[in-house]
């Protein structure tokens, strides 16, 4: 849980980091991917309800042709 909230705090300090704009963009993308990864892991840890929710979410995003 600390990692999840810490990840969102990271977005607030990215503009103030003493690195190039490309590096800031890379850090933002990694943070975005990490937040989704933590969401998926947390949903799976919730058991069958979390798995069902994820399955419904992905089917809505990626419908079968």
trRosetta pair geometry for C-beta under 8 A, 3 or more apart (Angstrom, degrees):
i j d omega theta_ij theta_ji phi_ij phi_ji
1 4 5.6 -49 -153 29 37 114
1 5 6.7 22 156 -5 67 104
2 5 6.2 -62 -149 45 32 100
2 6 5.7 35 154 -22 67 115
3 6 5.5 -57 -138 42 28 115
3 7 6.3 40 157 -32 62 101
3 38 6.4 -164 108 -109 106 138
4 7 5.8 -51 -158 22 26 115
4 8 7.4 17 150 -10 59 101
4 35 7.3 91 -146 -132 71 71
4 38 4.9 174 -96 150 89 148
4 42 7.4 27 -79 -50 142 142
5 8 5.9 -54 -155 36 41 107
5 9 6.6 43 148 -20 68 103
6 9 5.5 -52 -149 34 37 114
6 10 6.7 52 149 -32 64 97
7 10 5.6 -45 -162 17 34 120
7 11 7.8 39 146 -22 59 93
7 31 5.7 155 -171 -157 88 87
7 34 5.5 -153 -130 107 135 116
7 35 5.2 170 133 -80 141 85
7 38 6.7 -166 -3 3 157 152
8 11 5.9 -37 -163 17 45 113
8 12 7.8 45 145 -16 61 98
8 35 7.1 81 -67 -105 78 127
9 12 5.8 -51 -166 28 47 114
9 13 7.1 24 148 -6 72 106
10 13 6.3 -71 -154 42 37 98
10 14 6.6 58 152 -50 70 93
10 27 7.5 -133 162 161 116 107
10 31 5.2 -158 97 -115 130 136
11 14 5.9 -29 -149 -5 35 119
11 28 6.9 75 -120 -125 82 83
11 31 6.0 168 -68 135 84 154
13 16 5.5 -70 -165 48 63 107
13 17 6.6 82 140 -51 83 88
14 17 5.9 -38 -155 -2 37 117
14 24 5.3 114 172 -157 97 93
14 27 5.7 178 -125 98 110 124
14 28 5.7 69 -151 -71 165 91
14 31 7.6 -106 -67 -3 133 153
15 24 7.0 66 -97 -154 38 142
17 23 7.7 -114 110 109 130 110
17 24 6.2 165 58 -96 117 94
17 27 7.2 45 27 28 164 167
19 23 3.9 -81 146 86 125 141
19 24 6.1 159 84 -51 100 77
19 27 7.7 103 69 -21 146 134
20 23 4.7 98 57 7 78 102
20 24 7.1 -137 100 -5 43 86
21 24 5.5 -51 -148 35 35 114
21 25 6.4 37 153 -20 66 103
22 25 5.7 -52 -151 35 32 112
22 26 6.4 34 150 -19 64 106
23 26 5.5 -52 -148 37 34 115
23 27 6.3 36 153 -20 66 103
24 27 5.7 -52 -147 35 32 111
24 28 6.4 34 152 -20 64 105
25 28 5.6 -53 -149 35 32 113
25 29 6.5 31 153 -18 65 104
26 29 5.8 -53 -147 36 32 109
26 30 6.3 30 155 -16 65 106
27 30 5.8 -55 -146 39 31 111
27 31 6.2 34 153 -20 64 107
28 31 5.7 -55 -148 37 30 113
28 32 6.4 34 153 -22 64 104
29 32 5.6 -50 -147 34 33 113
29 33 6.4 29 155 -15 65 105
30 33 5.8 -54 -146 39 31 109
30 34 6.1 32 154 -21 65 109
31 34 5.6 -55 -143 38 30 112
31 35 6.4 33 156 -23 64 103
32 35 5.9 -53 -151 30 29 110
32 36 6.8 23 153 -12 62 104
33 36 5.9 -58 -153 39 34 108
33 37 6.3 36 150 -21 67 108
34 37 5.4 -52 -145 36 34 115
34 38 6.3 34 156 -18 66 104
35 38 5.9 -53 -148 37 31 110
35 39 6.5 35 150 -22 62 105
36 39 5.4 -51 -148 34 35 115
36 40 6.4 34 155 -18 67 103
37 40 5.9 -54 -148 36 31 108
37 41 6.3 29 154 -16 65 107
38 41 5.7 -53 -142 39 32 111
38 42 6.1 33 157 -18 65 108
39 42 5.9 -58 -147 39 27 110
39 43 6.3 27 155 -19 63 108
40 43 5.7 -55 -146 36 30 111
40 44 6.4 27 156 -17 64 107
40 54 6.5 83 -135 -120 77 135
41 44 5.9 -58 -149 38 30 109
41 45 6.3 29 153 -19 64 108
42 45 5.6 -56 -146 37 32 112
42 46 6.8 43 151 -32 62 99
42 50 7.4 -141 123 -142 55 143
43 46 5.6 -46 -158 18 36 118
43 50 3.8 168 176 -171 61 106
43 51 7.3 143 141 -63 91 35
43 53 6.0 -119 -158 76 122 116
43 54 5.1 126 127 -54 142 113
44 50 5.6 -151 -72 118 16 127
44 51 6.2 61 -120 -77 63 80
44 54 7.0 -4 -66 -15 75 154
45 50 6.8 11 56 48 42 170
46 49 5.7 -76 133 74 111 93
46 50 3.1 121 60 -42 109 127
46 51 7.9 -162 74 -17 86 63
46 53 8.0 4 76 25 140 128
47 50 5.9 107 50 18 42 100
47 51 7.1 -82 131 -2 33 99
48 51 5.6 -56 -144 39 34 112
48 52 6.1 35 157 -21 68 106
49 52 5.8 -54 -147 36 29 111
49 53 6.4 30 154 -20 63 106
50 53 5.6 -54 -148 35 31 112
50 54 6.4 30 155 -17 65 105
51 54 5.8 -55 -148 37 31 109
51 55 6.2 32 154 -20 65 107
52 55 5.7 -54 -146 36 31 113
52 56 6.3 31 155 -17 64 106
53 56 5.8 -56 -150 38 30 110
53 57 6.2 31 152 -21 65 109
54 57 5.5 -55 -145 37 32 114
54 58 6.2 24 160 -13 67 107
55 58 6.2 -57 -144 40 27 104
55 59 6.3 27 156 -18 62 109
56 59 5.9 -57 -146 38 28 110
56 60 6.4 28 155 -20 63 107
57 60 5.9 -59 -154 34 28 110
57 61 6.5 20 153 -12 65 110
58 61 5.6 -56 -143 42 36 109
58 62 5.8 -19 172 30 73 106
59 62 6.9 -74 -124 65 22 70
59 63 6.7 58 173 -98 62 57
59 64 8.0 -26 -147 -18 84 85
60 63 7.2 1 -147 -61 21 87
